[in-house]
């Protein structure tokens, strides 16, 4: 499987995971998350994971200058792991220090969007 296909598959799997986590948050964990005041944090993580899973698929789907597409994919994946992962960890009652990872994930998301734009602006003319 070529690299673009792996990136798109990764995005699709992360999108599916966002749906799964969102369903657990809305049903199985809702009461626990509400009691702890962490439901909004959990929902933010699921929403951002879905947005950026779709962005990862977009970046991998072709039509971009390949180097910038790779950068965008890497940044989106890092953002999902750092931003969404840290918010999920906080929601699950993990140590508070993991909250320091959230802004780094946000920076990765921004870098991914800039890379995506650069990939479209620098794509070879056909």
C-alpha positions in Angstrom: 0.0 0.0 0.0 1.4 3.4 -1.0 2.0 6.1 1.6 -1.1 8.1 0.6 -3.3 5.1 1.1 -1.8 4.5 4.5 -2.4 8.1 5.5 -6.0 8.0 4.3 -6.6 4.7 6.0 -5.2 6.1 9.2 -7.5 9.1 8.9 -10.5 6.8 8.3 -9.6 4.7 11.4 -9.2 7.8 13.5 -12.6 9.1 12.3 -14.2 5.8 13.3 -12.5 5.9 16.7 -13.9 9.4 17.1 -17.4 8.1 16.5 -16.8 5.2 18.9 -15.5 7.5 21.7 -18.3 9.9 21.1 -20.8 7.2 21.4 -19.3 6.0 24.7 -19.1 9.5 25.9 -22.8 10.1 25.1 -24.0 6.9 26.6 -21.8 4.7 28.8 -19.6 7.5 30.3 -22.0 10.4 30.2 -23.1 10.4 33.8 -19.5 9.9 35.1 -18.2 12.7 32.8 -21.1 15.0 33.9 -20.4 14.4 37.6 -16.7 15.1 37.1 -17.4 18.2 35.0 -15.4 16.7 32.1 -18.1 16.1 29.5 -17.4 19.3 27.6 -13.6 18.5 27.5 -14.4 15.0 26.2 -16.8 16.3 23.5 -14.1 18.8 22.4 -11.6 16.0 22.0 -14.0 13.8 20.0 -15.1 16.8 17.7 -11.5 17.9 17.0 -10.4 14.3 16.3 -13.2 13.9 13.7 -12.4 17.2 12.0 -8.7 16.4 11.8 -9.2 12.8 10.8 -11.1 14.2 7.8 -8.4 16.7 7.2 -5.9 13.8 7.2 -7.9 12.0 4.6 -8.1 15.2 2.5 -4.3 15.8 2.7 -3.7 12.2 1.7 -6.2 12.1 -1.2 -3.9 13.6 -3.8 -3.8 16.8 -5.7 -1.2 18.3 -3.3 2.5 18.8 -3.7 3.7 15.5 -2.1 6.2 17.0 0.3 3.6 19.4 1.8 1.0 16.6 1.8 3.3 14.5 4.0 3.9 17.4 6.3 0.2 18.1 6.7 -0.5 14.4 7.4 2.2 14.2 10.0 1.1 17.4 11.7 -2.6 16.3 11.8 -1.7 12.9 13.3 0.6 14.6 15.9 -2.2 17.1 16.7 -4.7 14.3 17.2 -2.4 12.4 19.5 -1.3 15.4 21.5 -4.5 17.6 21.6 -7.2 14.9 21.6 -5.2 12.4 23.5 -4.4 14.9 26.3 -8.0 16.0 26.5 -9.2 12.4 26.6 -6.6 11.7 29.3 -7.8 14.7 31.3 -11.4 13.5 30.9 -10.5 10.0 32.1 -9.0 11.6 35.3 -5.4 11.3 34.3 -2.7 13.4 35.7 -3.1 17.2 35.2 0.4 17.6 33.7 -0.9 16.0 30.5 -2.8 19.2 29.9 0.5 20.8 29.0 0.4 18.7 25.8 -2.9 20.2 24.6 -1.5 23.5 23.3 1.3 21.6 21.5 -1.3 19.6 19.7 -3.1 22.8 18.8 0.1 24.1 17.3 0.4 20.9 15.3 -3.2 21.3 14.0 -2.4 24.9 12.9 0.9 23.7 11.2 -1.1 21.0 9.4 -3.6 23.5 8.0 -0.7 25.8 6.9 1.0 22.8 5.2 -2.3 21.8 3.6 -2.6 25.3 2.1 1.0 25.3 1.0 0.5 21.9 -0.7 -2.4 23.3 -2.7 -0.5 26.5 -3.6 2.6 24.6 -4.7 1.0 21.7 -6.4 2.5 21.1 -9.9 0.5 22.5 -12.8 -1.2 20.0 -15.0 
